[in-house]
Every structure is written in structure tokens, then in C-alpha cells.
Amino acid sequence: MKLLVNVSSLAPPLTGIGHSTKQLLIQLLMNPDVSVGIQDIKGFDVFGVYDRDELISWLEKGKKEEKADNYSADANVKKIRLLRSVLSFLKPYIKKIPYARALKNVLMRRKSEHVLERYNDYIYWEPNYVMQEFSGKSLATIHDLSHVYYPEYHPRERIEELNSGLDITLNHADRLIAVSEFTRLQILDCWQPSQPVDIVSPAVDESFYNVDVQKQAEVKEKYSLPSDYILSVATMEPRKNFVGLLKAYASLPDAIRKRFPLLLVGSRGWLTDETEAVLASLVKSGEVRYLGYIAQEDMPALYQGATLMPYVSFYEGYGMPIAEAMAAATAVVASDCSSMPEVAGGCAELVDPTNIESIRDGLHRMLTDDELRQQKAEAGHRRAQEWSWEASAKRLLASMAAISS
């Protein structure tokens, strides 16, 4: 079996899709129990094609990148690295340019056309919804259908892009991948696709399960963390319900807010005006701190040091922060809708994200009942032991094998 993977989502800073793609590729490339039977893997993005060795050097932590691009000399490789770094820095500003996403997609389609023609004997895996047109066998991962069910949470340009791009995916993919049973059922209900829909759920990196004492101390000092804090991890966008969380937190008794400040971690996304307005006064009072994007290597210690992790999103295809907090043995307050109860598996305090009082009561219960909080944390940690990226990669390979025969 030979695989061709769109690695565009690996461009930093990594989103949840980027982290998932990275972890699955690590298994496919470097775990001999998974990669047996894989003859070759190539990645591609708007910059070019990457062979197996380059993908490994890209993904392997701490290893020097040694680019061996079939299309480029060393000088060109350095230019690509530099350009990728510059674009990563400019990414927040580029997002604000009208139709920047549409232009990026046009460039991607033009670049990938010749690549996909050249490797049409490979199985093409698209990890991020929208496939490029391909004459060979292929499959695509669909992470959620929020743009269909909650279009008000997205910029208009994003909705247009997804609707147009997913038409190509549905017309070309031999199989579809959902990240949860909830998402699988929504795909079947919304699109009635002709192709099978398999489930490949994400897992959690091993670093979340056990954080050494020295790393915890380093992260605590680096971010000036208090002894007790509430941790929220999500991109700042309307769907994540920051407004609801902030209002619920602000309605907690003064003594609780003083003891448990709220730390917000995640990049600024889109349509944030209302969130920023509510956030401003809480930040000024010192009750809330916005830390922004945090390096992935620091996240396990940040989770493990938290007293509680609320995730009260309106809608999720999976809900990765819930899984990460559970792996880190941190108690969770989660929404009672979409995929979140499925991920939590009875190990989180569930609340109604549309009801500020419900969110407040859930936070209050978990922050004042030490025994309940500990029970939830321990149950979540046990549940998290059931997940592994190796098992997820094997399920992905099974889907690929089903279309290769």
C-alpha cells in the first residue's frame, strides 16, 4: 500500500486537526506494528512533495530537519522553510484579508494538480475535509458539520469554501472518516453519502498522562501560574461559547473567583467582538488571564496543574480538550450536547451550554465538592487509558485497506 497525504494542516501553529494529522502520521511512519505493509508514504502541500525520510524528520521531535525533496535542491529547500516560517508568522494577519482563503485554495489546487496526477497509484488521504480532485483511490476525514448546522458560528467565506469543497470530497472519496459516532450519524443524516463512513477517533499523546515534577515546576514558573486555577483550552470563536463561560464564571461567589482564577489558552479565531467585550473587564480585575497560544510541549503540565477544565462549547465533532484533560487526570465540566458526552463517557460534569445558570452551577459544584471532583478526575483518567494513537492509526489503515483491494 502506498499513501499520499495532504500535510497542509501541519503548518504551525497547529490546530486540533494539525495535531491529529501529526500523531496519525507518526504512527504510520514510525511504528513498525502499524506501518507493516505500507510500501511508501508521501506528503504534499502548496510548497511541494515530501518523501518518507523528510516527513519523519519533520515530525520527529528534536531531530534536525534534513530536507530531501525530489523536486528541490538544498537552496530551494531552505527557501521553502523560510517561507513557511514567514507565512506562519503572518497567518493571523492574512486571515483578515478578504478572500485570502479562496486564493489559498486556488493556489493549492493548481499546485496539487500535477502532484496528484503523478501519484495516482497511491491512496490519497485528505485529513482536513476538502479533497483535491484525484483520479485514484482516496478517503477524507470529516471532523464536524458545524458549518451546516451552525453557520452563524462561521465567517461567510468559510461556509462557502466548505460547501464547495465538500462537494468535491463527496464526489471523489471512496470512503469517509468521521472522528466520532456523533459525527458519523450527522454525515449519514445530512448527506446520505454513497460511500461507507468509518470512525477514526483521535487519541491523546502519551505526554499528557504523566508529567514529571521538574516540567510542572518549569511551566508554573514560565507562566506565573497560581496554585489553583481553572483552565479553558479552545480557539476563541463563537462556537466555543467563551461568552457563556465568562458570564458563568463572573457569577460565581467572589471567594471562589479569588481562589480559582480562569486561564484561557488558545489562538484568537474569528467573530470575537462579543467575547473580547466580556473578557476585558475580567482581565482588568485579574480574575481572568488570556495566555493565547501555548507551545504544545507545555500543555500537558498546564492541564495537569489545573483544578478544573471547563469545555462548554455549543457544538463539537469530537472535543479534544476533554480527552486531554481526562488523560492528565484533571476534572472536566463539559456540554451535554453533540459529541461531548460521547467523549466524556460519564466521567465529566455535564451542563447545558445555552444556560448560564447551568454552567455556573456545574462550575460551583466541581469547585466546592472536592470528593466529586476527585472522583471525576480519576474516572476520566481511567477512561483515557483506553485510547491510543496506535489503535486509531490501525483503524485508519483498515479503511485504506478496504479501498485498496
C-alpha positions as CSV (number, residue, x, y, z in Angstrom):
1,M,0.0,0.0,0.0
2,K,1.3,3.5,-0.9
3,L,-0.1,6.6,0.7
4,L,-0.3,10.2,-0.3
5,V,-1.2,12.7,2.4
6,N,-2.1,16.4,2.3
7,V,0.1,17.8,5.1
8,S,-1.0,21.4,4.9
9,S,-2.5,21.2,8.4
10,L,1.0,20.6,9.8
11,A,1.9,24.2,9.3
12,P,2.4,25.9,12.7
13,P,0.7,26.9,14.8
14,L,-1.1,23.5,14.9
15,T,-4.8,23.4,15.3
16,G,-6.6,20.3,16.6
17,I,-6.7,18.9,13.1
18,G,-3.0,19.5,12.7
19,H,-2.2,17.7,15.9
20,S,-4.4,14.7,14.9
21,T,-2.8,14.5,11.5
22,K,0.7,14.7,13.0
23,Q,0.0,11.9,15.5
24,L,-1.5,9.6,12.9
25,L,1.4,10.2,10.6
26,I,3.9,9.4,13.4
27,Q,2.2,6.0,13.8
28,L,2.0,5.3,10.0
29,L,5.7,6.3,9.5
30,M,7.5,5.2,12.7
31,N,5.5,2.5,14.5
32,P,6.5,-0.9,12.9
33,D,3.4,-2.5,14.3
34,V,1.3,-0.1,12.2
35,S,3.5,0.6,9.2
36,V,4.0,-3.0,8.2
37,G,2.6,-3.4,4.7
38,I,3.0,0.3,3.8
39,Q,5.4,0.5,0.9
40,D,5.7,4.3,0.8
41,I,4.2,7.5,2.2
42,K,4.5,10.9,0.6
43,G,3.2,14.2,1.8
44,F,2.3,17.3,-0.2
45,D,1.2,20.9,0.3
46,V,1.4,24.1,-1.6
47,F,5.2,24.1,-1.3
48,G,5.9,20.7,-2.8
49,V,6.2,17.0,-2.2
50,Y,7.9,15.3,0.8
51,D,9.2,11.8,0.9
52,R,9.2,9.4,3.8
53,D,12.5,10.5,5.3
54,E,11.6,14.1,5.2
55,L,8.2,13.5,6.8
56,I,10.0,11.6,9.6
57,S,12.5,14.4,10.1
58,W,9.6,17.0,10.1
59,L,7.6,15.0,12.7
60,E,10.3,13.6,14.9
61,K,10.8,15.8,18.0
62,G,14.3,17.3,18.4
63,K,15.7,15.9,15.2
64,K,17.3,18.2,12.7
65,E,15.4,18.6,9.5
66,E,17.2,17.2,6.6
67,K,15.1,18.0,3.5
68,A,15.4,15.6,0.7
69,D,12.7,16.9,-1.7
70,N,12.7,15.2,-5.0
71,Y,11.7,18.4,-6.7
72,S,14.2,20.8,-5.0
73,A,17.9,21.5,-4.5
74,D,19.1,22.3,-1.0
75,A,18.9,26.1,-1.7
76,N,15.2,25.8,-2.6
77,V,14.6,23.7,0.5
78,K,15.9,26.5,2.7
79,K,13.7,29.0,0.9
80,I,10.6,26.8,1.5
81,R,11.4,26.5,5.2
82,L,11.9,30.3,5.4
83,L,8.7,31.0,3.5
84,R,6.7,28.6,5.7
85,S,8.1,30.4,8.8
86,V,7.2,33.8,7.4
87,L,3.6,32.6,6.5
88,S,3.2,31.1,9.9
89,F,4.0,34.5,11.5
90,L,1.7,36.3,9.1
91,K,-1.1,33.9,9.4
92,P,-3.2,35.9,11.8
93,Y,-3.0,39.0,9.5
94,I,-3.6,37.1,6.3
95,K,-6.8,35.8,7.7
96,K,-8.2,39.3,7.8
97,I,-7.6,39.8,4.1
98,P,-10.9,39.4,2.1
99,Y,-10.9,36.1,0.1
100,A,-7.5,35.1,1.3
101,R,-8.8,31.6,1.9
102,A,-10.2,31.4,-1.6
103,L,-6.9,32.5,-3.0
104,K,-5.0,29.9,-0.9
105,N,-7.4,27.2,-2.2
106,V,-6.8,28.2,-5.8
107,L,-3.0,28.0,-5.3
108,M,-3.4,24.7,-3.6
109,R,-5.5,23.2,-6.4
110,R,-3.1,24.4,-9.1
111,K,-0.1,23.1,-7.2
112,S,-1.6,19.8,-6.3
113,E,-3.0,19.0,-9.8
114,H,0.3,17.8,-11.2
115,V,1.3,16.1,-7.9
116,L,-1.9,14.0,-7.8
117,E,-1.6,13.1,-11.4
118,R,2.0,11.8,-10.8
119,Y,1.0,9.7,-7.8
120,N,-2.4,8.4,-8.9
121,D,-1.4,4.8,-8.0
122,Y,-1.2,6.0,-4.3
123,I,-4.2,6.1,-1.9
124,Y,-4.8,9.7,-1.2
125,W,-5.8,10.6,2.4
126,E,-7.2,14.1,3.0
127,P,-7.1,14.7,6.7
128,N,-8.9,18.1,6.6
129,Y,-12.3,17.9,5.0
130,V,-11.7,19.2,1.5
131,M,-10.1,16.9,-1.1
132,Q,-8.2,17.9,-4.1
133,E,-9.5,16.3,-7.3
134,F,-7.9,12.9,-7.8
135,S,-8.5,10.1,-10.2
136,G,-7.2,7.4,-7.9
137,K,-8.5,5.8,-4.7
138,S,-9.0,8.2,-1.8
139,L,-10.6,8.9,1.5
140,A,-11.2,12.0,3.6
141,T,-11.6,12.8,7.3
142,I,-14.6,14.9,8.2
143,H,-14.2,16.4,11.7
144,D,-17.6,18.1,12.2
145,L,-20.5,19.6,10.3
146,S,-20.8,22.8,12.3
147,H,-20.8,24.9,9.1
148,V,-24.1,23.1,8.2
149,Y,-25.9,23.0,11.5
150,Y,-24.5,26.3,13.0
151,P,-23.5,28.5,10.0
152,E,-23.8,31.6,12.3
153,Y,-20.6,30.5,14.1
154,H,-18.5,30.8,10.9
155,P,-17.5,33.6,8.6
156,R,-19.4,33.5,5.3
157,E,-16.3,32.9,3.3
158,R,-15.6,29.7,5.3
159,I,-19.1,28.4,4.8
160,E,-18.8,28.9,1.0
161,E,-15.4,27.3,0.9
162,L,-16.5,24.2,2.8
163,N,-19.8,23.8,0.9
164,S,-17.9,24.0,-2.4
165,G,-15.0,21.9,-1.3
166,L,-17.1,19.1,0.3
167,D,-19.0,18.6,-2.9
168,I,-15.6,17.6,-4.4
169,T,-14.9,15.3,-1.4
170,L,-18.3,13.6,-1.7
171,N,-17.9,13.1,-5.4
172,H,-14.4,11.7,-5.3
173,A,-13.7,9.9,-2.0
174,D,-14.1,6.1,-1.9
175,R,-14.6,6.2,1.9
176,L,-15.2,8.9,4.5
177,I,-13.8,9.1,8.0
178,A,-15.7,10.5,11.0
179,V,-14.0,11.3,14.3
180,S,-16.9,10.2,16.5
181,E,-20.1,8.2,16.3
182,F,-22.0,11.5,16.6
183,T,-20.2,13.0,13.5
184,R,-20.8,9.7,11.6
185,L,-24.5,9.9,12.2
186,Q,-24.6,13.5,11.2
187,I,-22.8,12.8,8.0
188,L,-25.3,10.0,7.2
189,D,-28.3,12.1,8.1
190,C,-27.1,15.3,6.3
191,W,-25.6,13.9,3.1
192,Q,-26.8,10.3,2.7
193,P,-23.4,9.6,1.1
194,S,-22.9,6.7,-1.2
195,Q,-19.6,5.7,0.3
196,P,-19.1,4.0,3.7
197,V,-18.4,6.2,6.7
198,D,-15.8,4.8,9.2
199,I,-14.9,6.1,12.6
200,V,-11.3,7.0,13.5
201,S,-11.3,8.9,16.8
202,P,-8.4,10.9,18.0
203,A,-6.3,9.8,20.9
204,V,-4.1,11.7,23.4
205,D,-0.3,12.0,23.3
206,E,1.5,9.9,26.0
207,S,3.0,13.1,27.4
208,F,-0.4,14.1,28.9
209,Y,-0.7,11.0,31.1
210,N,2.4,11.6,33.3
211,V,4.2,15.0,33.7
212,D,7.4,14.9,35.7
213,V,7.8,17.2,38.6
214,Q,10.5,19.3,37.0
215,K,8.4,20.0,34.0
216,Q,5.5,21.0,36.1
217,A,7.7,23.4,38.1
218,E,9.2,24.9,34.8
219,V,5.7,25.5,33.3
220,K,4.4,27.0,36.6
221,E,7.3,29.5,36.7
222,K,7.2,30.2,32.9
223,Y,3.6,31.3,33.0
224,S,3.5,32.5,36.6
225,L,0.7,30.0,37.4
226,P,-1.2,30.2,40.7
227,S,-1.5,27.2,43.0
228,D,-5.1,26.7,41.9
229,Y,-6.7,27.7,38.6
230,I,-9.4,26.8,36.1
231,L,-8.1,26.1,32.6
232,S,-10.1,26.7,29.4
233,V,-8.5,25.5,26.1
234,A,-10.1,26.5,22.8
235,T,-9.7,28.8,19.8
236,M,-11.6,32.0,20.5
237,E,-14.6,31.7,18.2
238,P,-18.4,31.9,18.8
239,R,-18.9,28.1,18.7
240,K,-16.7,27.6,21.8
241,N,-19.1,29.7,23.9
242,F,-16.5,31.8,25.7
243,V,-19.2,34.4,26.4
244,G,-21.2,31.8,28.3
245,L,-18.2,30.5,30.2
246,L,-17.1,34.0,31.2
247,K,-20.5,35.1,32.3
248,A,-21.0,31.9,34.3
249,Y,-17.6,32.4,35.9
250,A,-18.3,36.0,36.7
251,S,-21.4,35.0,38.6
252,L,-19.5,32.7,40.9
253,P,-19.0,33.9,44.5
254,D,-16.1,36.3,45.0
255,A,-14.2,33.8,47.2
256,I,-14.3,31.1,44.5
257,R,-13.1,33.5,41.8
258,K,-10.4,34.8,44.1
259,R,-9.1,31.2,44.8
260,F,-9.6,29.9,41.3
261,P,-8.6,32.4,38.5
262,L,-9.6,31.4,35.0
263,L,-6.9,30.9,32.4
264,L,-7.8,31.0,28.8
265,V,-5.5,29.2,26.3
266,G,-5.9,29.3,22.5
267,S,-5.4,31.4,19.5
268,R,-7.8,34.2,18.6
269,G,-10.1,33.0,15.9
270,W,-13.0,34.9,14.3
271,L,-16.1,36.8,15.2
272,T,-14.6,37.6,18.6
273,D,-16.0,41.1,19.3
274,E,-18.6,40.0,21.9
275,T,-16.1,37.7,23.6
276,E,-13.5,40.5,23.8
277,A,-16.0,42.9,25.3
278,V,-17.0,40.5,28.1
279,L,-13.3,39.4,28.6
280,A,-11.9,42.9,29.0
281,S,-13.3,43.7,32.5
282,L,-12.5,40.3,33.9
283,V,-8.9,40.6,32.6
284,K,-8.6,44.1,34.1
285,S,-9.8,42.8,37.5
286,G,-7.2,40.0,37.4
287,E,-9.8,37.2,37.7
288,V,-9.2,36.0,34.1
289,R,-5.9,35.7,32.2
290,Y,-5.7,35.2,28.5
291,L,-2.5,33.3,27.7
292,G,-3.1,32.9,24.0
293,Y,-1.4,30.1,22.0
294,I,0.8,27.9,24.2
295,A,3.5,25.6,22.8
296,Q,2.3,22.0,22.7
297,E,5.2,20.8,24.9
298,D,3.9,22.9,27.8
299,M,0.2,21.9,27.5
300,P,0.4,18.6,29.5
301,A,1.8,20.3,32.6
302,L,-0.7,23.2,32.2
303,Y,-3.6,20.7,32.1
304,Q,-2.2,18.6,35.0
305,G,-1.8,21.7,37.2
306,A,-5.4,22.8,36.7
307,T,-8.1,22.2,39.3
308,L,-10.8,22.1,36.7
309,M,-11.1,22.2,32.9
310,P,-14.5,23.5,31.6
311,Y,-15.4,22.9,27.9
312,V,-18.8,24.3,27.3
313,S,-18.9,24.6,23.5
314,F,-22.2,24.7,21.7
315,Y,-21.1,22.0,19.2
316,E,-18.2,19.7,18.6
317,G,-17.4,16.9,16.3
318,Y,-15.2,15.4,19.0
319,G,-13.8,17.8,21.7
320,M,-10.1,17.1,22.1
321,P,-9.5,19.2,25.2
322,I,-12.0,17.0,27.1
323,A,-9.8,13.9,26.2
324,E,-6.6,15.7,27.0
325,A,-7.8,16.9,30.4
326,M,-9.0,13.4,31.3
327,A,-5.6,11.9,30.3
328,A,-4.0,14.5,32.6
329,A,-6.3,13.4,35.4
330,T,-8.0,16.8,35.6
331,A,-11.7,17.0,36.3
332,V,-13.9,18.3,33.4
333,V,-17.1,20.3,33.1
334,A,-18.5,19.6,29.6
335,S,-21.5,20.4,27.5
336,D,-24.3,17.9,27.4
337,C,-24.7,18.0,23.6
338,S,-23.2,16.8,20.3
339,S,-20.2,14.6,20.7
340,M,-19.0,15.8,24.1
341,P,-21.0,13.3,26.3
342,E,-19.6,10.5,24.0
343,V,-16.0,11.6,24.6
344,A,-16.5,12.1,28.3
345,G,-18.2,8.7,28.8
346,G,-19.8,9.6,32.1
347,C,-16.6,11.0,33.5
348,A,-17.4,14.7,33.4
349,E,-19.9,17.0,34.9
350,L,-22.3,17.8,32.1
351,V,-24.1,21.2,31.7
352,D,-26.4,22.9,29.3
353,P,-24.1,25.3,27.3
354,T,-27.1,27.5,26.4
355,N,-27.9,28.2,30.0
356,I,-25.6,30.4,32.0
357,E,-27.1,29.2,35.3
358,S,-26.4,25.6,34.4
359,I,-22.7,26.3,33.6
360,R,-22.3,28.3,36.8
361,D,-23.9,25.5,38.9
362,G,-21.6,22.9,37.3
363,L,-18.5,25.0,37.9
364,H,-19.6,25.7,41.5
365,R,-20.4,22.0,42.2
366,M,-17.0,20.8,40.9
367,L,-15.0,23.6,42.6
368,T,-16.6,23.2,46.1
369,D,-17.0,19.4,46.2
370,D,-13.5,18.0,46.4
371,E,-14.7,14.4,46.6
372,L,-16.8,14.7,43.5
373,R,-14.0,16.5,41.6
374,Q,-11.5,13.8,42.5
375,Q,-13.9,11.0,41.5
376,K,-14.5,12.6,38.1
377,A,-10.8,13.1,37.6
378,E,-9.9,9.5,38.4
379,A,-12.7,8.1,36.3
380,G,-11.6,10.3,33.4
381,H,-8.0,9.2,33.7
382,R,-9.0,5.5,33.7
383,R,-11.2,6.1,30.6
384,A,-8.3,7.9,28.8
385,Q,-6.2,4.8,29.2
386,E,-8.4,3.1,26.6
387,W,-7.3,5.4,23.8
388,S,-4.1,5.2,21.8
389,W,-2.9,6.7,18.6
390,E,-1.7,3.3,17.5
391,A,-5.2,1.9,17.7
392,S,-6.5,5.0,15.8
393,A,-3.9,4.6,13.1
394,K,-4.8,0.9,12.7
395,R,-8.4,1.9,12.2
396,L,-7.4,4.4,9.5
397,L,-5.3,1.8,7.8
398,A,-8.2,-0.6,7.8
399,S,-10.3,2.0,5.9
400,M,-7.5,2.4,3.4
401,A,-7.1,-1.4,3.0
402,A,-10.8,-1.6,2.3
403,I,-10.5,0.6,-0.8
404,S,-7.1,-0.8,-1.9
405,S,-8.3,-4.4,-2.5
